[in-house]
Amino acid sequence: MRTETVAPAIAEFETHKFEVISHKLKGMLDDEEHYSEKRWQAEIVDILKILNPKYIGVFPEPPIHDSYSGVTRRVDFLLVDAGGSVDLVEIKKPSDSAVVTR
């Protein structure tokens, strides 16, 4: 009877996963002008789900009530994990123009 551990195979898979994600991100950054903000957001949230398999639900643009100002706002995504916790995610497309000005 042979007993082999699965750790080496999983480590190889994990290495490949990060290489694929890195290649994808580099390609997206090199070709950023061909991505709409919506497509950019969808690609990034897909990567987030791969990196964090704890997420079991993704809700695009959910309404979030701002109790301080009394208005309802929208964020790009609400991610729900297996424990019921939520993460609110705002994803901005990269740009050569400054985000903050003088």
N, C-alpha and C positions, 0 to 999 in steps of 0.2 A: 504494500500500500504506500503510495506516494503522498506526502503532505507538503504542499507548497503554500506559501503565504500569498495573499492577493495584493499586498502593499506595493510591490514593484510594478505590477500592471496598473494599479490605480495611480501611482505616482507618474507613470508614463502618460496616462490619459490626462491627468491634471496639467502636466507640462504642455502637452499638445493643446489643451483647451486655452491656456494662457497665450500660447504662440498664435493661435487663430484669432483670439480677441485682439491681441496687440497688432497683428497684421491688418485686421479690419479697421481698428481705430486710426492707424497710420494712413490707410487708404482714404478713410473719410476726411481726415485733416488735409491730405494732399489734394482732395477734390471737393473741398467744402462748398465752393460756389455752385455745385450741381445738386446740393441738398437743400430742400426747403426746410424751414424750421420744424414743421410737423414730421417730416421724414427723419430729420436728425434726432428729434425727440424719441421717435419710435425705435430707431436703431439703438440709442443709448439705453432706453428702458429695457430693451431686449437683452442687452449685455448685462445690465444690473440683475435681471432675473437669472441669468446663467451664473453670474458670480455669487449670487445670494439665493440658492434654491429654497430658502425658507419662505420666500414670498409665494403665497397661494392665490393672491388676487391682485389685479391691476385695474384701477379705475381712472380713465382719462378725464381730465378737467372736472373733477367733482366740485360741487358748491361747498364752500367752507364759510361758516358764519363767523365774522370777526366781532367778538363780543365787546371789544373796546370801542370800535367806531360804529357798531350797529349795522354794518353793511355785509353783504354776502360777496365773497371773493372766489376766484377760481385759481387753482394751482394746476400745473401740468399733469401730475399723476398722484394718486394716492395708492400706496402699496400696502397690502395687508399680509402679515406673516402668519405662520401656523399657530402662534400663540395669541393671535388677536391684536397684536400691536400694529400700529400704522406708521408709515413714513410718508411725509409729504415731499414731493420732488418737483423742483423747478429746473428745467434743462434749457440752457441757452446755447444757441448755435454760435460757434466761434466766428470771430470777425477781426479784420485788421483795424477796424475803427475802435477807438477807445470806449470803454464802458463808462469810465469816470473822466470828466473833463476838469480842467482847472477852474 
